[in-house]
Every structure is written in C-alpha cells, then in structure tokens.
Amino acid sequence: MSKSKSRLGLSWVFLLQLLFQSSSTIAATRKEIGFPDRRFCRTTVQGRYLLSDNNGYVCDALSLDPQSRCCPERGDKFSCHGCNVLSKCCNSYEFCVSCCLHPAQTQKEQVLKLKIAKPSTSGTYPSVFDFCAGRCRHNSESVVHENAYVSDFHHCFSLPSNSSGSVVSPVEAKLNGINVVVGRQGESCDSVCKLNGQSCVLNKLLILNQCEIMQKYMSCKGACLASVGADQPAEVVDDAPKHLNPGACLYTRTQSMLSCDGSHRHTRRLCPCA
C-alpha cells in the first residue's frame, strides 16, 4: 500500500513538472514572436464629416478604424490642404489640426509651456495634439465684432500674441492679404481658389516660385528642382513614377510659363488666392 502511494506521489510530481515546463516554453515562444502592441489614437470630434487623428492623418468617420480609432495611413500626413502656412490659418478645422501637428509648423517644446488660459493658475497643454485641437477651433483673434469671422480662414493655430518672436521676411510680406493654398493632386490654381470662393492672383505666383517659400508650405522630401511646366510651383506626389522625382518641389526658371490654369496629374500646386 505504501509503495502504491509512493508511486502515485511521484507520478503527480512528474506531471506537475511537465506542465510547468510546457507553460514556460509557451511563454518564451510568445515573447520571442513579439506580438506587436496595438496602437490607439485620439481624434477630433468637432467635424460633421471629417476627423483628424493625433498621427496627423485626416479621414471621414466611416474610414476610422473602430478598434484603434486611427485614420488609415494613406494620403498626406500633416496635410495643410486649405491652409495659409504663413498666417497659420485654414478654412477647415480638421486640416488645421493636421497641419498644426507638423513638427515644422509647431514646436513641441514651445507649446507645452503655454498656459491653456490667461490666469497664471491655469494648466499647460499636455500634448501638441491638445494644443492643436484647442487652438484650431476658433479664438478671439479670428473673430470681428464678436459674432463674425475675419475670413473663411478662421481656424488658426498660431501661437497667442506676444508668445513668439517670429519675423516675417520681406518676401513673405509681399503675400499679405493672400491666402496661399496647397491644392489637391491634378488641380489648377483657378480650381483651387474657386473652391475657396476666391480667384488666383497671377502676379503672386512669381513670389511662390521660390524654394524657400515652397518649403514653408510643402514637405519637398525629394529636394527642390528647376523644371519646365505651367503647373509650377508645385510638388510631385509621392506615388508618381520615379522619373518624375516623387516628393520633389518644382519651380520654373521660365517666368512667362507661370499660369493659374496649368495643372499636371502627378503634382499638387501652390496657389495664391484672394
């Protein structure tokens, strides 16, 4: 009887060791595989049709991932469509937030020190997304007579007055009163400006036809190149054929070719509207 009990006890010990080793192997295997951590996004909630997430993408509500709450990573990241990057004002709330999130437009170290409200006891913005989502709604600087907007470009993300020491160059000063808009792929400046209820100002294309100005509005990832075409100044879209230099900004040395009605199916134009 005692031998039977002893054998039974040894069997239990062996079984427990086997189970322990198996669970350790499974855990190690899972660790080695390295299952990716699922990401989650924060989004704006103001728009009726569009949303902007904290990664800088804009999408419609139906395209939003129901689990991650992120927009699909397609199209332009940090898009400034419908924005004047000099004045940092846009005609759309969602694209204002997207443009504001661009590291070249908003300095993280600067905005995280800003007070949310004027009282010295008020808190600061916890993230750049919080700053952009709050600042782009509308503020007193974009309103006249307390009940009307200064212009259609009333979603602005510039820093509050007296909080930045930015200086406007003489070249940029020539664009005062001009809404500089980055068009959609294949659009002419006439079409871009018309969509905003304005007209293309032909003589201002000469000012935009400079690399230093274009780089303020466009990413110019493929450098800034001299070219020939009635669609310039413009940026080549990322999915264009390689021989067209995807991502590059293009300017023309032949000023007589500057045109408001020129377009190309692989570029996005930089347009002066008023």
Salt bridges, closest charged atoms under 4 A:
ASP65 OD1 - ARG38 NH2 3.64
GLU73 OE2 - ARG39 NH2 3.33
ASP76 OD2 - ARG268 NH1 3.13
ASP130 OD1 - ARG42 NH2 2.78
GLU141 OE2 - ARG135 NH2 3.51
GLU172 OE2 - LYS216 NZ 3.04
GLU235 OE1 - ARG268 NH2 2.44
ASP238 OD2 - LYS221 NZ 2.82
